[in-house]
Amino acid sequence: MVTMYHGTSSATLPVHAGLCLTGDRDHAADYAAACYGTRYIHEVAIDLTGLTVRDLDAGYDRDANDAPADADPADFPGADVIVFADETPAGHRHTTWRLLTPAALAAITTITTTEEN
């Protein structure tokens, strides 16, 4: 099990194909800070056992505002999770795990949800 985080304006973890997680709570807080209204940090555990995790060479290109990993999940056949270099709205570089399949989404368990000010 690995602990990861998701920052959002939703009090409930928005479980959907394409859900992005980061291993650093501060980076999740950057994403929450970019939201309007109340902000939340969801701490989750994920069991990657049995999932196909694909590391992408291409990460976020700030100059082009392009993130190849934001493409349609169908563009990554066979991958349950893609891992790539990313950047928060505040400009902090980090690694993102994007969950693409029902199996990947089923592998997460919410540990805590914290309301941020």
Biopython code that builds the backbone (N, CA, C, O; Angstrom):
import numpy as np
from Bio.PDB.StructureBuilder import StructureBuilder

atoms = [
    (1, "MET", "N", (0.841, -1.181, 0.000)),
    (1, "MET", "CA", (0.000, 0.000, 0.000)),
    (1, "MET", "C", (0.884, 1.242, 0.000)),
    (1, "MET", "O", (1.903, 1.312, 0.687)),
    (2, "VAL", "N", (0.461, 2.206, -0.787)),
    (2, "VAL", "CA", (1.167, 3.475, -0.905)),
    (2, "VAL", "C", (0.188, 4.582, -0.519)),
    (2, "VAL", "O", (-0.977, 4.544, -0.914)),
    (3, "THR", "N", (0.652, 5.560, 0.247)),
    (3, "THR", "CA", (-0.195, 6.692, 0.607)),
    (3, "THR", "C", (-0.019, 7.791, -0.425)),
    (3, "THR", "O", (1.105, 8.156, -0.770)),
    (4, "MET", "N", (-1.135, 8.319, -0.918)),
    (4, "MET", "CA", (-1.123, 9.409, -1.891)),
    (4, "MET", "C", (-2.207, 10.415, -1.537)),
    (4, "MET", "O", (-2.987, 10.206, -0.608)),
    (5, "TYR", "N", (-2.244, 11.519, -2.297)),
    (5, "TYR", "CA", (-3.138, 12.633, -1.967)),
    (5, "TYR", "C", (-3.803, 13.197, -3.225)),
    (5, "TYR", "O", (-3.278, 13.105, -4.335)),
    (6, "HIS", "N", (-4.992, 13.788, -2.999)),
    (6, "HIS", "CA", (-5.725, 14.466, -4.069)),
    (6, "HIS", "C", (-6.327, 15.740, -3.483)),
    (6, "HIS", "O", (-7.011, 15.689, -2.461)),
    (7, "GLY", "N", (-6.078, 16.881, -4.122)),
    (7, "GLY", "CA", (-6.641, 18.157, -3.678)),
    (7, "GLY", "C", (-7.782, 18.577, -4.583)),
    (7, "GLY", "O", (-7.669, 18.499, -5.806)),
    (8, "THR", "N", (-8.899, 19.027, -3.981)),
    (8, "THR", "CA", (-10.100, 19.327, -4.752)),
    (8, "THR", "C", (-11.033, 20.242, -3.972)),
    (8, "THR", "O", (-10.768, 20.582, -2.819)),
    (9, "SER", "N", (-12.126, 20.635, -4.612)),
    (9, "SER", "CA", (-13.172, 21.400, -3.930)),
    (9, "SER", "C", (-14.295, 20.481, -3.458)),
    (9, "SER", "O", (-15.286, 20.960, -2.907)),
    (10, "SER", "N", (-14.162, 19.196, -3.659)),
    (10, "SER", "CA", (-15.195, 18.234, -3.299)),
    (10, "SER", "C", (-14.896, 17.579, -1.954)),
    (10, "SER", "O", (-13.788, 17.097, -1.718)),
    (11, "ALA", "N", (-15.903, 17.569, -1.072)),
    (11, "ALA", "CA", (-15.742, 16.940, 0.241)),
    (11, "ALA", "C", (-15.654, 15.419, 0.122)),
    (11, "ALA", "O", (-15.183, 14.744, 1.037)),
    (12, "THR", "N", (-16.109, 14.887, -1.007)),
    (12, "THR", "CA", (-16.032, 13.453, -1.281)),
    (12, "THR", "C", (-15.002, 13.246, -2.388)),
    (12, "THR", "O", (-14.995, 13.972, -3.382)),
    (13, "LEU", "N", (-14.149, 12.268, -2.214)),
    (13, "LEU", "CA", (-13.147, 11.981, -3.242)),
    (13, "LEU", "C", (-13.850, 11.718, -4.566)),
    (13, "LEU", "O", (-14.678, 10.811, -4.650)),
    (14, "PRO", "N", (-13.536, 12.498, -5.610)),
    (14, "PRO", "CA", (-14.200, 12.317, -6.910)),
    (14, "PRO", "C", (-13.587, 11.141, -7.684)),
    (14, "PRO", "O", (-12.674, 11.322, -8.490)),
    (15, "VAL", "N", (-14.097, 9.956, -7.430)),
    (15, "VAL", "CA", (-13.557, 8.738, -8.040)),
    (15, "VAL", "C", (-14.079, 8.637, -9.468)),
    (15, "VAL", "O", (-15.276, 8.464, -9.694)),
    (16, "HIS", "N", (-13.165, 8.747, -10.426)),
    (16, "HIS", "CA", (-13.507, 8.686, -11.845)),
    (16, "HIS", "C", (-12.267, 8.301, -12.633)),
    (16, "HIS", "O", (-11.145, 8.512, -12.174)),
    (17, "ALA", "N", (-12.466, 7.741, -13.808)),
    (17, "ALA", "CA", (-11.329, 7.433, -14.678)),
    (17, "ALA", "C", (-10.595, 8.731, -14.974)),
    (17, "ALA", "O", (-11.203, 9.714, -15.400)),
    (18, "GLY", "N", (-9.302, 8.731, -14.749)),
    (18, "GLY", "CA", (-8.499, 9.930, -14.940)),
    (18, "GLY", "C", (-8.136, 10.614, -13.631)),
    (18, "GLY", "O", (-7.442, 11.630, -13.639)),
    (19, "LEU", "N", (-8.597, 10.069, -12.497)),
    (19, "LEU", "CA", (-8.269, 10.645, -11.191)),
    (19, "LEU", "C", (-6.759, 10.719, -11.031)),
    (19, "LEU", "O", (-6.047, 9.745, -11.275)),
    (20, "CYS", "N", (-6.282, 11.884, -10.619)),
    (20, "CYS", "CA", (-4.844, 12.092, -10.433)),
    (20, "CYS", "C", (-4.497, 12.165, -8.954)),
    (20, "CYS", "O", (-5.194, 12.806, -8.168)),
    (21, "LEU", "N", (-3.415, 11.502, -8.593)),
    (21, "LEU", "CA", (-2.912, 11.491, -7.230)),
    (21, "LEU", "C", (-1.455, 11.917, -7.218)),
    (21, "LEU", "O", (-0.738, 11.748, -8.204)),
    (22, "THR", "N", (-1.027, 12.471, -6.094)),
    (22, "THR", "CA", (0.377, 12.811, -5.903)),
    (22, "THR", "C", (0.844, 12.235, -4.579)),
    (22, "THR", "O", (0.042, 12.044, -3.666)),
    (23, "GLY", "N", (2.116, 11.961, -4.470)),
    (23, "GLY", "CA", (2.672, 11.404, -3.247)),
    (23, "GLY", "C", (2.993, 12.448, -2.194)),
    (23, "GLY", "O", (3.470, 12.104, -1.113)),
    (24, "ASP", "N", (2.740, 13.718, -2.487)),
    (24, "ASP", "CA", (3.102, 14.798, -1.569)),
    (24, "ASP", "C", (1.873, 15.625, -1.204)),
    (24, "ASP", "O", (1.214, 16.190, -2.076)),
    (25, "ARG", "N", (1.575, 15.688, 0.079)),
    (25, "ARG", "CA", (0.393, 16.420, 0.542)),
    (25, "ARG", "C", (0.448, 17.892, 0.144)),
    (25, "ARG", "O", (-0.579, 18.465, -0.221)),
    (26, "ASP", "N", (1.625, 18.516, 0.207)),
    (26, "ASP", "CA", (1.756, 19.929, -0.153)),
    (26, "ASP", "C", (1.386, 20.175, -1.614)),
    (26, "ASP", "O", (0.806, 21.209, -1.942)),
    (27, "HIS", "N", (1.720, 19.229, -2.489)),
    (27, "HIS", "CA", (1.363, 19.386, -3.899)),
    (27, "HIS", "C", (-0.141, 19.237, -4.089)),
    (27, "HIS", "O", (-0.736, 19.941, -4.905)),
    (28, "ALA", "N", (-0.754, 18.334, -3.348)),
    (28, "ALA", "CA", (-2.218, 18.214, -3.401)),
    (28, "ALA", "C", (-2.866, 19.506, -2.901)),
    (28, "ALA", "O", (-3.897, 19.930, -3.421)),
    (29, "ALA", "N", (-2.256, 20.125, -1.891)),
    (29, "ALA", "CA", (-2.784, 21.394, -1.365)),
    (29, "ALA", "C", (-2.729, 22.488, -2.425)),
    (29, "ALA", "O", (-3.608, 23.349, -2.471)),
    (30, "ASP", "N", (-1.699, 22.463, -3.283)),
    (30, "ASP", "CA", (-1.633, 23.428, -4.389)),
    (30, "ASP", "C", (-2.842, 23.290, -5.308)),
    (30, "ASP", "O", (-3.420, 24.288, -5.739)),
    (31, "TYR", "N", (-3.218, 22.052, -5.605)),
    (31, "TYR", "CA", (-4.378, 21.828, -6.470)),
    (31, "TYR", "C", (-5.658, 22.284, -5.772)),
    (31, "TYR", "O", (-6.523, 22.896, -6.398)),
    (32, "ALA", "N", (-5.777, 21.991, -4.494)),
    (32, "ALA", "CA", (-6.959, 22.427, -3.742)),
    (32, "ALA", "C", (-7.030, 23.951, -3.710)),
    (32, "ALA", "O", (-8.117, 24.519, -3.813)),
    (33, "ALA", "N", (-5.896, 24.612, -3.570)),
    (33, "ALA", "CA", (-5.860, 26.073, -3.501)),
    (33, "ALA", "C", (-6.335, 26.712, -4.805)),
    (33, "ALA", "O", (-6.791, 27.855, -4.806)),
    (34, "ALA", "N", (-6.230, 25.984, -5.905)),
    (34, "ALA", "CA", (-6.669, 26.504, -7.207)),
    (34, "ALA", "C", (-8.184, 26.395, -7.383)),
    (34, "ALA", "O", (-8.732, 26.890, -8.368)),
    (35, "CYS", "N", (-8.858, 25.753, -6.434)),
    (35, "CYS", "CA", (-10.310, 25.565, -6.511)),
    (35, "CYS", "C", (-11.037, 26.740, -5.866)),
    (35, "CYS", "O", (-10.494, 27.432, -5.005)),
    (36, "TYR", "N", (-12.261, 26.946, -6.297)),
    (36, "TYR", "CA", (-13.121, 27.954, -5.679)),
    (36, "TYR", "C", (-13.880, 27.311, -4.527)),
    (36, "TYR", "O", (-14.163, 26.113, -4.558)),
    (37, "GLY", "N", (-14.204, 28.087, -3.534)),
    (37, "GLY", "CA", (-14.984, 27.576, -2.408)),
    (37, "GLY", "C", (-14.118, 26.822, -1.419)),
    (37, "GLY", "O", (-12.918, 27.067, -1.302)),
    (38, "THR", "N", (-14.746, 25.905, -0.714)),
    (38, "THR", "CA", (-14.041, 25.116, 0.296)),
    (38, "THR", "C", (-13.078, 24.163, -0.396)),
    (38, "THR", "O", (-13.363, 23.640, -1.473)),
    (39, "ARG", "N", (-11.945, 23.951, 0.234)),
    (39, "ARG", "CA", (-10.894, 23.113, -0.345)),
    (39, "ARG", "C", (-10.655, 21.902, 0.547)),
    (39, "ARG", "O", (-10.698, 21.993, 1.774)),
    (40, "TYR", "N", (-10.403, 20.769, -0.095)),
    (40, "TYR", "CA", (-10.196, 19.525, 0.642)),
    (40, "TYR", "C", (-8.962, 18.792, 0.141)),
    (40, "TYR", "O", (-8.633, 18.821, -1.045)),
    (41, "ILE", "N", (-8.291, 18.136, 1.077)),
    (41, "ILE", "CA", (-7.201, 17.223, 0.740)),
    (41, "ILE", "C", (-7.663, 15.823, 1.141)),
    (41, "ILE", "O", (-8.013, 15.577, 2.295)),
    (42, "HIS", "N", (-7.658, 14.916, 0.171)),
    (42, "HIS", "CA", (-8.018, 13.518, 0.437)),
    (42, "HIS", "C", (-6.729, 12.707, 0.512)),
    (42, "HIS", "O", (-5.938, 12.691, -0.431)),
    (43, "GLU", "N", (-6.529, 12.046, 1.625)),
    (43, "GLU", "CA", (-5.406, 11.128, 1.786)),
    (43, "GLU", "C", (-5.937, 9.736, 1.503)),
    (43, "GLU", "O", (-6.923, 9.308, 2.103)),
    (44, "VAL", "N", (-5.290, 9.031, 0.594)),
    (44, "VAL", "CA", (-5.757, 7.705, 0.199)),
    (44, "VAL", "C", (-4.621, 6.701, 0.271)),
    (44, "VAL", "O", (-3.443, 7.057, 0.231)),
    (45, "ALA", "N", (-5.002, 5.448, 0.378)),
    (45, "ALA", "CA", (-4.056, 4.342, 0.239)),
    (45, "ALA", "C", (-4.395, 3.660, -1.074)),
    (45, "ALA", "O", (-5.565, 3.504, -1.421)),
    (46, "ILE", "N", (-3.371, 3.258, -1.794)),
    (46, "ILE", "CA", (-3.601, 2.522, -3.043)),
    (46, "ILE", "C", (-2.699, 1.295, -3.060)),
    (46, "ILE", "O", (-1.513, 1.358, -2.733)),
    (47, "ASP", "N", (-3.295, 0.193, -3.449)),
    (47, "ASP", "CA", (-2.559, -1.059, -3.589)),
    (47, "ASP", "C", (-2.330, -1.284, -5.083)),
    (47, "ASP", "O", (-3.260, -1.608, -5.822)),
    (48, "LEU", "N", (-1.102, -1.112, -5.509)),
    (48, "LEU", "CA", (-0.763, -1.235, -6.935)),
    (48, "LEU", "C", (-0.524, -2.678, -7.372)),
    (48, "LEU", "O", (-0.260, -2.937, -8.546)),
    (49, "THR", "N", (-0.617, -3.622, -6.424)),
    (49, "THR", "CA", (-0.404, -5.033, -6.735)),
    (49, "THR", "C", (-1.368, -5.483, -7.827)),
    (49, "THR", "O", (-2.580, -5.301, -7.712)),
    (50, "GLY", "N", (-0.823, -6.067, -8.874)),
    (50, "GLY", "CA", (-1.644, -6.598, -9.957)),
    (50, "GLY", "C", (-2.063, -5.568, -10.993)),
    (50, "GLY", "O", (-2.660, -5.925, -12.008)),
    (51, "LEU", "N", (-1.761, -4.297, -10.756)),
    (51, "LEU", "CA", (-2.096, -3.264, -11.731)),
    (51, "LEU", "C", (-0.939, -3.052, -12.693)),
    (51, "LEU", "O", (0.224, -3.198, -12.315)),
    (52, "THR", "N", (-1.250, -2.710, -13.923)),
    (52, "THR", "CA", (-0.220, -2.375, -14.896)),
    (52, "THR", "C", (0.048, -0.887, -14.793)),
    (52, "THR", "O", (-0.807, -0.058, -15.104)),
    (53, "VAL", "N", (1.263, -0.566, -14.348)),
    (53, "VAL", "CA", (1.676, 0.829, -14.152)),
    (53, "VAL", "C", (2.674, 1.173, -15.246)),
    (53, "VAL", "O", (3.696, 0.505, -15.404)),
    (54, "ARG", "N", (2.366, 2.216, -15.993)),
    (54, "ARG", "CA", (3.220, 2.612, -17.123)),
    (54, "ARG", "C", (3.831, 3.984, -16.845)),
    (54, "ARG", "O", (3.120, 4.967, -16.635)),
    (55, "ASP", "N", (5.161, 4.028, -16.848)),
    (55, "ASP", "CA", (5.870, 5.300, -16.690)),
    (55, "ASP", "C", (5.972, 5.974, -18.047)),
    (55, "ASP", "O", (6.400, 5.365, -19.028)),
    (56, "LEU", "N", (5.574, 7.240, -18.092)),
    (56, "LEU", "CA", (5.654, 7.997, -19.339)),
    (56, "LEU", "C", (6.919, 8.844, -19.346)),
    (56, "LEU", "O", (7.294, 9.435, -18.333)),
    (57, "ASP", "N", (7.565, 8.893, -20.493)),
    (57, "ASP", "CA", (8.753, 9.725, -20.634)),
    (57, "ASP", "C", (8.378, 11.197, -20.696)),
    (57, "ASP", "O", (9.079, 12.050, -20.151)),
    (58, "ALA", "N", (7.278, 11.485, -21.357)),
    (58, "ALA", "CA", (6.868, 12.881, -21.543)),
    (58, "ALA", "C", (6.078, 13.355, -20.338)),
    (58, "ALA", "O", (5.149, 12.685, -19.887)),
    (59, "GLY", "N", (6.455, 14.510, -19.823)),
    (59, "GLY", "CA", (5.740, 15.108, -18.709)),
    (59, "GLY", "C", (5.082, 16.408, -19.138)),
    (59, "GLY", "O", (4.806, 16.608, -20.321)),
    (60, "TYR", "N", (4.835, 17.274, -18.200)),
    (60, "TYR", "CA", (4.184, 18.552, -18.471)),
    (60, "TYR", "C", (5.170, 19.527, -19.110)),
    (60, "TYR", "O", (6.282, 19.711, -18.616)),
    (61, "ASP", "N", (4.756, 20.145, -20.208)),
    (61, "ASP", "CA", (5.558, 21.168, -20.887)),
    (61, "ASP", "C", (4.924, 22.524, -20.591)),
    (61, "ASP", "O", (3.895, 22.876, -21.168)),
    (62, "ARG", "N", (5.545, 23.279, -19.692)),
    (62, "ARG", "CA", (4.999, 24.571, -19.269)),
    (62, "ARG", "C", (4.883, 25.542, -20.436)),
    (62, "ARG", "O", (3.875, 26.238, -20.560)),
    (63, "ASP", "N", (5.890, 25.600, -21.284)),
    (63, "ASP", "CA", (5.884, 26.564, -22.384)),
    (63, "ASP", "C", (4.733, 26.318, -23.361)),
    (63, "ASP", "O", (4.127, 27.263, -23.868)),
    (64, "ALA", "N", (4.443, 25.063, -23.617)),
    (64, "ALA", "CA", (3.369, 24.710, -24.549)),
    (64, "ALA", "C", (2.038, 24.456, -23.827)),
    (64, "ALA", "O", (1.004, 24.245, -24.461)),
    (65, "ASN", "N", (2.086, 24.482, -22.489)),
    (65, "ASN", "CA", (0.926, 24.131, -21.669)),
    (65, "ASN", "C", (0.324, 22.816, -22.153)),
    (65, "ASN", "O", (-0.879, 22.710, -22.388)),
    (66, "ASP", "N", (1.196, 21.819, -22.295)),
    (66, "ASP", "CA", (0.808, 20.531, -22.845)),
    (66, "ASP", "C", (1.226, 19.410, -21.893)),
    (66, "ASP", "O", (2.359, 19.378, -21.412)),
    (67, "ALA", "N", (0.310, 18.511, -21.636)),
    (67, "ALA", "CA", (0.595, 17.341, -20.809)),
    (67, "ALA", "C", (0.086, 16.113, -21.551)),
    (67, "ALA", "O", (-1.112, 15.830, -21.518)),
    (68, "PRO", "N", (0.968, 15.379, -22.219)),
    (68, "PRO", "CA", (0.540, 14.204, -22.974)),
    (68, "PRO", "C", (-0.259, 13.214, -22.133)),
    (68, "PRO", "O", (-1.098, 12.486, -22.664)),
    (69, "ALA", "N", (-0.012, 13.181, -20.844)),
    (69, "ALA", "CA", (-0.727, 12.251, -19.969)),
    (69, "ALA", "C", (-2.185, 12.644, -19.771)),
    (69, "ALA", "O", (-2.966, 11.851, -19.245)),
    (70, "ASP", "N", (-2.567, 13.847, -20.179)),
    (70, "ASP", "CA", (-3.961, 14.279, -20.081)),
    (70, "ASP", "C", (-4.814, 13.775, -21.242)),
    (70, "ASP", "O", (-6.002, 14.087, -21.327)),
    (71, "ALA", "N", (-4.212, 13.004, -22.124)),
    (71, "ALA", "CA", (-4.934, 12.467, -23.285)),
    (71, "ALA", "C", (-6.009, 11.478, -22.828)),
    (71, "ALA", "O", (-6.074, 11.108, -21.656)),
    (72, "ASP", "N", (-6.830, 11.069, -23.755)),
    (72, "ASP", "CA", (-7.873, 10.088, -23.491)),
    (72, "ASP", "C", (-7.243, 8.806, -22.929)),
    (72, "ASP", "O", (-6.229, 8.345, -23.453)),
    (73, "PRO", "N", (-7.826, 8.223, -21.871)),
    (73, "PRO", "CA", (-7.275, 6.975, -21.324)),
    (73, "PRO", "C", (-7.099, 5.871, -22.367)),
    (73, "PRO", "O", (-6.240, 5.002, -22.211)),
    (74, "ALA", "N", (-7.901, 5.900, -23.423)),
    (74, "ALA", "CA", (-7.768, 4.893, -24.489)),
    (74, "ALA", "C", (-6.433, 5.013, -25.212)),
    (74, "ALA", "O", (-6.022, 4.084, -25.906)),
    (75, "ASP", "N", (-5.752, 6.144, -25.058)),
    (75, "ASP", "CA", (-4.447, 6.332, -25.686)),
    (75, "ASP", "C", (-3.336, 5.568, -24.967)),
    (75, "ASP", "O", (-2.189, 5.570, -25.414)),
    (76, "PHE", "N", (-3.677, 4.912, -23.851)),
    (76, "PHE", "CA", (-2.694, 4.160, -23.067)),
    (76, "PHE", "C", (-3.189, 2.725, -22.880)),
    (76, "PHE", "O", (-3.430, 2.289, -21.754)),
    (77, "PRO", "N", (-3.341, 1.990, -23.994)),
    (77, "PRO", "CA", (-3.916, 0.641, -23.909)),
    (77, "PRO", "C", (-3.117, -0.272, -22.980)),
    (77, "PRO", "O", (-1.887, -0.301, -23.006)),
    (78, "GLY", "N", (-3.854, -1.008, -22.167)),
    (78, "GLY", "CA", (-3.234, -1.966, -21.262)),
    (78, "GLY", "C", (-2.769, -1.373, -19.943)),
    (78, "GLY", "O", (-2.419, -2.121, -19.030)),
    (79, "ALA", "N", (-2.755, -0.052, -19.815)),
    (79, "ALA", "CA", (-2.287, 0.585, -18.576)),
    (79, "ALA", "C", (-3.461, 0.847, -17.644)),
    (79, "ALA", "O", (-4.498, 1.368, -18.056)),
    (80, "ASP", "N", (-3.279, 0.477, -16.381)),
    (80, "ASP", "CA", (-4.254, 0.825, -15.347)),
    (80, "ASP", "C", (-3.918, 2.184, -14.737)),
    (80, "ASP", "O", (-4.801, 2.958, -14.368)),
    (81, "VAL", "N", (-2.617, 2.449, -14.644)),
    (81, "VAL", "CA", (-2.113, 3.682, -14.032)),
    (81, "VAL", "C", (-0.984, 4.203, -14.904)),
    (81, "VAL", "O", (-0.138, 3.429, -15.352)),
    (82, "ILE", "N", (-0.964, 5.504, -15.149)),
    (82, "ILE", "CA", (0.193, 6.104, -15.809)),
    (82, "ILE", "C", (0.868, 7.047, -14.806)),
    (82, "ILE", "O", (0.207, 7.707, -14.004)),
    (83, "VAL", "N", (2.181, 7.087, -14.874)),
    (83, "VAL", "CA", (2.984, 7.893, -13.965)),
    (83, "VAL", "C", (3.796, 8.859, -14.804)),
    (83, "VAL", "O", (4.426, 8.465, -15.786)),
    (84, "PHE", "N", (3.778, 10.145, -14.410)),
    (84, "PHE", "CA", (4.470, 11.137, -15.231)),
    (84, "PHE", "C", (4.869, 12.350, -14.406)),
    (84, "PHE", "O", (4.328, 12.595, -13.327)),
    (85, "ALA", "N", (5.826, 13.103, -14.935)),
    (85, "ALA", "CA", (6.243, 14.358, -14.326)),
    (85, "ALA", "C", (5.158, 15.385, -14.579)),
    (85, "ALA", "O", (4.616, 15.465, -15.681)),
    (86, "ASP", "N", (4.837, 16.172, -13.559)),
    (86, "ASP", "CA", (3.741, 17.125, -13.651)),
    (86, "ASP", "C", (4.132, 18.405, -12.923)),
    (86, "ASP", "O", (5.217, 18.503, -12.350)),
    (87, "GLU", "N", (3.233, 19.380, -12.956)),
    (87, "GLU", "CA", (3.468, 20.649, -12.286)),
    (87, "GLU", "C", (2.151, 21.155, -11.718)),
    (87, "GLU", "O", (1.131, 21.132, -12.408)),
    (88, "THR", "N", (2.159, 21.611, -10.474)),
    (88, "THR", "CA", (0.943, 22.133, -9.852)),
    (88, "THR", "C", (0.635, 23.520, -10.414)),
    (88, "THR", "O", (1.488, 24.125, -11.064)),
    (89, "PRO", "N", (-0.569, 24.028, -10.172)),
    (89, "PRO", "CA", (-0.892, 25.390, -10.614)),
    (89, "PRO", "C", (0.039, 26.441, -10.006)),
    (89, "PRO", "O", (0.188, 27.535, -10.551)),
    (90, "ALA", "N", (0.665, 26.102, -8.873)),
    (90, "ALA", "CA", (1.599, 27.023, -8.229)),
    (90, "ALA", "C", (3.019, 26.889, -8.774)),
    (90, "ALA", "O", (3.929, 27.587, -8.326)),
    (91, "GLY", "N", (3.208, 25.986, -9.747)),
    (91, "GLY", "CA", (4.515, 25.836, -10.388)),
    (91, "GLY", "C", (5.456, 24.851, -9.724)),
    (91, "GLY", "O", (6.648, 24.847, -10.034)),
    (92, "HIS", "N", (4.962, 24.012, -8.817)),
    (92, "HIS", "CA", (5.813, 23.018, -8.156)),
    (92, "HIS", "C", (5.810, 21.711, -8.952)),
    (92, "HIS", "O", (4.754, 21.152, -9.248)),
    (93, "ARG", "N", (6.996, 21.242, -9.289)),
    (93, "ARG", "CA", (7.144, 19.994, -10.034)),
    (93, "ARG", "C", (6.947, 18.805, -9.106)),
    (93, "ARG", "O", (7.367, 18.832, -7.949)),
    (94, "HIS", "N", (6.302, 17.759, -9.624)),
    (94, "HIS", "CA", (6.061, 16.553, -8.831)),
    (94, "HIS", "C", (5.714, 15.410, -9.770)),
    (94, "HIS", "O", (5.621, 15.592, -10.984)),
    (95, "THR", "N", (5.524, 14.240, -9.199)),
    (95, "THR", "CA", (5.101, 13.066, -9.960)),
    (95, "THR", "C", (3.610, 12.858, -9.736)),
    (95, "THR", "O", (3.119, 12.962, -8.612)),
    (96, "THR", "N", (2.894, 12.561, -10.820)),
    (96, "THR", "CA", (1.463, 12.273, -10.757)),
    (96, "THR", "C", (1.209, 10.828, -11.146)),
    (96, "THR", "O", (1.840, 10.293, -12.058)),
    (97, "TRP", "N", (0.271, 10.203, -10.436)),
    (97, "TRP", "CA", (-0.243, 8.891, -10.781)),
    (97, "TRP", "C", (-1.670, 9.116, -11.244)),
    (97, "TRP", "O", (-2.511, 9.561, -10.463)),
    (98, "ARG", "N", (-1.958, 8.813, -12.516)),
    (98, "ARG", "CA", (-3.310, 8.992, -13.065)),
    (98, "ARG", "C", (-3.955, 7.619, -13.206)),
    (98, "ARG", "O", (-3.441, 6.746, -13.905)),
    (99, "LEU", "N", (-5.089, 7.442, -12.531)),
    (99, "LEU", "CA", (-5.780, 6.157, -12.514)),
    (99, "LEU", "C", (-6.752, 6.096, -13.692)),
    (99, "LEU", "O", (-7.621, 6.956, -13.836)),
    (100, "LEU", "N", (-6.596, 5.072, -14.530)),
    (100, "LEU", "CA", (-7.340, 5.011, -15.790)),
    (100, "LEU", "C", (-8.457, 3.991, -15.835)),
    (100, "LEU", "O", (-9.393, 4.143, -16.621)),
    (101, "THR", "N", (-8.386, 2.966, -15.021)),
    (101, "THR", "CA", (-9.319, 1.844, -15.170)),
    (101, "THR", "C", (-10.129, 1.599, -13.894)),
    (101, "THR", "O", (-9.762, 2.064, -12.814)),
    (102, "PRO", "N", (-11.235, 0.863, -14.035)),
    (102, "PRO", "CA", (-12.002, 0.490, -12.842)),
    (102, "PRO", "C", (-11.153, -0.286, -11.822)),
    (102, "PRO", "O", (-11.337, -0.127, -10.616)),
    (103, "ALA", "N", (-10.235, -1.114, -12.302)),
    (103, "ALA", "CA", (-9.373, -1.870, -11.379)),
    (103, "ALA", "C", (-8.497, -0.920, -10.558)),
    (103, "ALA", "O", (-8.308, -1.133, -9.361)),
    (104, "ALA", "N", (-7.967, 0.119, -11.190)),
    (104, "ALA", "CA", (-7.129, 1.087, -10.465)),
    (104, "ALA", "C", (-7.972, 1.860, -9.453)),
    (104, "ALA", "O", (-7.535, 2.091, -8.325)),
    (105, "LEU", "N", (-9.160, 2.254, -9.848)),
    (105, "LEU", "CA", (-10.030, 2.999, -8.931)),
    (105, "LEU", "C", (-10.462, 2.135, -7.747)),
    (105, "LEU", "O", (-10.606, 2.635, -6.631)),
    (106, "ALA", "N", (-10.665, 0.852, -7.988)),
    (106, "ALA", "CA", (-11.059, -0.064, -6.912)),
    (106, "ALA", "C", (-9.925, -0.307, -5.928)),
    (106, "ALA", "O", (-10.158, -0.789, -4.820)),
    (107, "ALA", "N", (-8.707, 0.022, -6.320)),
    (107, "ALA", "CA", (-7.538, -0.229, -5.474)),
    (107, "ALA", "C", (-7.290, 0.881, -4.448)),
    (107, "ALA", "O", (-6.367, 0.782, -3.640)),
    (108, "ILE", "N", (-8.123, 1.950, -4.477)),
    (108, "ILE", "CA", (-7.910, 3.049, -3.536)),
    (108, "ILE", "C", (-8.907, 2.983, -2.378)),
    (108, "ILE", "O", (-10.059, 2.577, -2.533)),
    (109, "THR", "N", (-8.416, 3.395, -1.227)),
    (109, "THR", "CA", (-9.224, 3.513, -0.016)),
    (109, "THR", "C", (-8.934, 4.868, 0.597)),
    (109, "THR", "O", (-7.772, 5.234, 0.780)),
    (110, "THR", "N", (-9.977, 5.614, 0.915)),
    (110, "THR", "CA", (-9.771, 6.906, 1.559)),
    (110, "THR", "C", (-9.378, 6.694, 3.011)),
    (110, "THR", "O", (-10.022, 5.945, 3.745)),
    (111, "ILE", "N", (-8.292, 7.380, 3.414)),
    (111, "ILE", "CA", (-7.828, 7.311, 4.805)),
    (111, "ILE", "C", (-8.445, 8.458, 5.592)),
    (111, "ILE", "O", (-9.093, 8.242, 6.616)),
    (112, "THR", "N", (-8.237, 9.702, 5.099)),
    (112, "THR", "CA", (-8.802, 10.877, 5.753)),
    (112, "THR", "C", (-9.119, 11.931, 4.700)),
    (112, "THR", "O", (-8.566, 11.930, 3.600)),
    (113, "THR", "N", (-10.016, 12.817, 5.067)),
    (113, "THR", "CA", (-10.300, 14.005, 4.264)),
    (113, "THR", "C", (-10.183, 15.195, 5.198)),
    (113, "THR", "O", (-10.799, 15.231, 6.264)),
    (114, "THR", "N", (-9.377, 16.176, 4.780)),
    (114, "THR", "CA", (-9.127, 17.345, 5.606)),
    (114, "THR", "C", (-9.606, 18.589, 4.876)),
    (114, "THR", "O", (-9.286, 18.791, 3.705)),
    (115, "GLU", "N", (-10.378, 19.428, 5.574)),
    (115, "GLU", "CA", (-10.805, 20.700, 5.002)),
    (115, "GLU", "C", (-9.681, 21.703, 5.205)),
    (115, "GLU", "O", (-9.148, 21.853, 6.304)),
    (116, "GLU", "N", (-9.334, 22.386, 4.118)),
    (116, "GLU", "CA", (-8.272, 23.384, 4.155)),
    (116, "GLU", "C", (-8.871, 24.780, 4.207)),
    (116, "GLU", "O", (-9.958, 25.012, 3.677)),
    (117, "ASN", "N", (-8.178, 25.696, 4.832)),
    (117, "ASN", "CA", (-8.634, 27.104, 4.866)),
    (117, "ASN", "C", (-7.948, 27.914, 3.817)),
    (117, "ASN", "O", (-8.204, 29.113, 3.697)),
]
sb = StructureBuilder()
sb.init_structure("model")
sb.init_model(0)
sb.init_chain("A")
sb.init_seg("    ")
for serial, (resi, resn, name, xyz) in enumerate(atoms, 1):
    if name == "N":
        sb.init_residue(resn, " ", resi, " ")
    sb.init_atom(name, np.array(xyz, "f"), 0.0, 1.0, " ", f" {name:<3s}", serial, name[0])
structure = sb.get_structure()
